[in-house]
Amino acid sequence: MHLQESGEMYLETIYILSKNGKAVRSIDVGEYMGYSKPSVSRAVGLLKKGGYVVADADGYLSLTDEGKRVAEKMYERHTILTKFFVTLGVDEETASEDACKIEHDISDKSFEAIKNFINK
């Protein structure tokens, strides 16, 4: 299953919310992203069907290995691109917003070049 940008955003959100060690529910994802319950429910259902997310009996969400791989990739891209734009003089808020737009479309080759530049 090929993920759309929105699916990548949901996975990244679940990853970010789970980084603090707390269990993540669909309602947490909706609140974080500013989406309605039905929208989140539909998206999470598609992510489950695609093998990216599982839910336990209490409704707590966990990323599968593949879901975690995609989420970590998006999170790294977001973080590095934000740093890159801030390095260029862009304010943190705008840098983060622009990184969010670009992280889904940038090629691996271009991203790696930016990552190498930032890490020097």
C-alpha positions as CSV (number, residue, x, y, z in Angstrom):
1,M,0.0,0.0,0.0
2,H,1.4,3.4,-1.0
3,L,1.0,6.0,1.6
4,Q,-0.4,9.4,0.8
5,E,1.0,12.5,2.5
6,S,-1.8,12.4,5.1
7,G,-1.0,8.9,6.1
8,E,2.6,9.9,6.6
9,M,1.4,12.8,8.8
10,Y,-0.7,10.5,10.9
11,L,2.2,8.1,11.4
12,E,4.5,10.9,12.3
13,T,2.0,12.2,14.8
14,I,1.6,8.8,16.5
15,Y,5.4,8.6,16.7
16,I,5.7,12.1,18.2
17,L,3.0,11.5,20.7
18,S,4.4,8.1,21.7
19,K,7.9,9.5,22.2
20,N,7.0,10.7,25.7
21,G,6.2,7.2,26.8
22,K,2.4,7.6,27.0
23,A,-0.1,5.4,25.2
24,V,-1.6,7.0,22.2
25,R,-5.3,6.9,21.3
26,S,-7.1,8.2,18.2
27,I,-8.5,11.1,20.2
28,D,-5.0,12.2,21.1
29,V,-4.0,12.1,17.4
30,G,-7.1,14.2,16.5
31,E,-6.4,16.8,19.1
32,Y,-2.8,17.1,18.1
33,M,-3.6,17.4,14.4
34,G,-6.8,19.4,14.8
35,Y,-8.9,16.8,13.0
36,S,-12.4,15.4,13.7
37,K,-13.0,12.0,15.2
38,P,-14.5,10.6,12.0
39,S,-11.5,11.8,9.9
40,V,-9.0,10.2,12.4
41,S,-11.1,7.0,12.6
42,R,-11.1,6.6,8.9
43,A,-7.3,7.3,8.5
44,V,-6.4,5.0,11.4
45,G,-8.6,2.3,9.8
46,L,-6.7,2.7,6.6
47,L,-3.3,2.6,8.4
48,K,-4.4,-0.6,10.2
49,K,-5.5,-2.2,7.0
50,G,-2.1,-1.2,5.4
51,G,-0.2,-2.8,8.2
52,Y,1.3,0.5,9.6
53,V,-0.7,0.6,12.9
54,V,-2.2,-1.8,15.4
55,A,-4.7,-1.1,18.2
56,D,-5.0,-3.0,21.4
57,A,-8.3,-4.0,23.0
58,D,-8.5,-0.6,24.8
59,G,-8.0,1.3,21.6
60,Y,-4.3,2.3,22.2
61,L,-2.4,2.7,19.0
62,S,1.1,1.3,18.2
63,L,3.2,1.6,15.1
64,T,4.2,-1.7,13.4
65,D,7.8,-2.0,12.3
66,E,6.9,-0.6,8.9
67,G,4.8,2.2,10.4
68,K,7.7,3.1,12.7
69,R,10.1,3.1,9.8
70,V,8.0,5.6,7.8
71,A,7.3,7.7,10.9
72,E,11.0,8.0,11.8
73,K,11.9,8.9,8.3
74,M,9.3,11.7,8.2
75,Y,10.3,12.9,11.7
76,E,14.0,13.0,10.7
77,R,13.2,14.9,7.5
78,H,11.0,17.4,9.4
79,T,13.7,18.0,12.0
80,I,16.6,18.3,9.6
81,L,14.7,20.5,7.1
82,T,13.6,22.8,10.0
83,K,17.2,23.1,11.1
84,F,18.3,23.9,7.5
85,F,15.7,26.7,7.1
86,V,16.6,28.1,10.5
87,T,20.3,28.1,9.5
88,L,19.3,30.1,6.4
89,G,17.7,32.7,8.7
90,V,14.0,31.6,8.7
91,D,12.2,31.9,12.0
92,E,11.5,28.6,13.8
93,E,7.7,28.6,13.2
94,T,7.9,29.3,9.5
95,A,10.8,26.9,9.1
96,S,8.8,24.1,10.8
97,E,5.7,24.8,8.7
98,D,7.7,24.8,5.5
99,A,9.6,21.6,6.5
100,C,6.2,19.9,7.0
101,K,5.2,20.7,3.5
102,I,8.5,19.6,1.9
103,E,9.3,16.5,3.9
104,H,6.8,14.4,2.0
105,D,8.0,15.4,-1.5
106,I,11.7,15.9,-1.3
107,S,13.8,13.2,-3.0
108,D,16.1,11.0,-0.9
109,K,19.1,12.3,-2.8
110,S,18.3,16.0,-2.1
111,F,17.4,15.3,1.5
112,E,20.7,13.4,2.1
113,A,22.6,16.4,0.6
114,I,20.8,18.8,3.0
115,K,21.4,16.4,5.9
116,N,25.1,16.2,5.2
117,F,25.3,20.0,4.9
118,I,23.6,20.4,8.3
119,N,25.7,17.8,10.0
120,K,29.0,19.4,9.0
